[in-house]
């Protein structure tokens, strides 16, 4: 149940990788909810920034793993897990928003 002393820190490293990926993507774009509610106007631009955020997050998580070889697998696993989850959230927001008949919340 409890990890040995040599495994101490693996969970923290995993969470740092996951949280970092989420932050990198969030910094680059708004939110899946905004994308869904305004997909007709924002989808192409928002999707560009989702992809750029994933690229940025991947680069920084990879650098972190290269620097901290002891926890590299956990840093990479956390970054990968959160990158996939975040990408799926934005993809769902885009698809759901484009298919919705509800009015958008932004007026131009």
C-alpha positions in Angstrom: 0.0 0.0 0.0 2.7 2.5 0.9 5.6 3.0 -1.5 9.2 2.4 -0.5 11.6 5.3 0.1 13.1 4.9 -3.4 9.6 5.5 -4.9 8.8 8.5 -2.8 8.0 11.5 -5.0 6.6 9.5 -8.0 3.0 10.7 -7.3 4.1 14.3 -6.9 6.1 14.2 -10.1 3.0 12.7 -11.9 0.8 15.5 -10.6 3.4 18.2 -11.6 3.4 16.8 -15.1 -0.4 16.7 -15.3 -0.9 20.1 -13.8 1.8 21.6 -16.0 0.2 20.3 -19.2 -3.2 21.7 -18.1 -1.7 25.1 -17.4 0.2 25.2 -20.7 -2.9 24.5 -22.6 -5.1 26.8 -20.5 -2.6 29.7 -20.9 -2.8 29.3 -24.7 -6.6 29.4 -25.0 -9.9 30.0 -23.2 -11.9 27.0 -22.1 -13.8 24.1 -23.5 -17.0 25.7 -22.3 -16.3 28.9 -24.3 -15.4 26.9 -27.3 -18.7 25.0 -27.1 -20.9 28.1 -26.5 -19.3 30.0 -29.3 -18.0 27.4 -31.7 -19.4 28.9 -34.8 -17.2 32.0 -34.4 -14.3 30.7 -32.4 -13.6 27.1 -33.4 -10.9 27.7 -36.0 -9.0 30.2 -33.9 -9.5 28.3 -30.6 -8.4 25.0 -32.2 -5.2 26.6 -33.4 -4.4 27.7 -29.8 -5.3 24.3 -28.4 -2.8 22.7 -30.7 -0.1 25.3 -29.9 -0.8 24.7 -26.2 -0.4 21.0 -26.6 2.9 21.5 -28.4 4.2 24.0 -25.8 3.1 21.6 -23.0 4.8 18.6 -24.6 8.0 20.5 -25.1 8.2 21.8 -21.5 7.2 18.4 -20.0 9.8 16.7 -22.1 12.5 19.2 -20.9 11.4 18.6 -17.3 11.7 14.8 -17.8 15.1 15.2 -19.3 16.3 17.3 -16.4 14.9 15.0 -13.7 15.7 11.6 -14.9 14.7 10.0 -11.6 11.1 11.0 -12.1 11.0 11.2 -15.9 8.6 8.4 -16.4 6.1 10.0 -14.0 6.5 13.5 -15.4 5.9 12.2 -18.9 3.0 10.0 -17.8 1.3 13.0 -16.1 1.9 15.3 -19.0 0.6 12.7 -21.5 -2.5 11.9 -19.4 -3.5 15.5 -19.0 -2.6 16.4 -22.6 -5.0 13.6 -23.8 -7.7 14.6 -21.4 -7.5 18.3 -22.2 -7.4 17.6 -26.0 -10.5 15.4 -25.7 -12.3 18.1 -23.7 -11.7 20.8 -26.3 -12.5 18.3 -29.1 -15.8 17.5 -27.5 -16.6 21.2 -26.9 -15.9 22.0 -30.5 -18.0 19.1 -31.9 -20.9 19.8 -29.4 -20.9 23.5 -30.1 -20.8 23.1 -33.9 -23.7 20.7 -33.7 -25.8 22.8 -31.3 -28.8 24.9 -32.3 -28.5 27.0 -29.2 -27.6 30.7 -29.8 -24.0 31.7 -29.1 -23.2 34.0 -26.2 -21.0 36.4 -28.1 -22.3 39.0 -30.5 -20.1 40.7 -33.1 
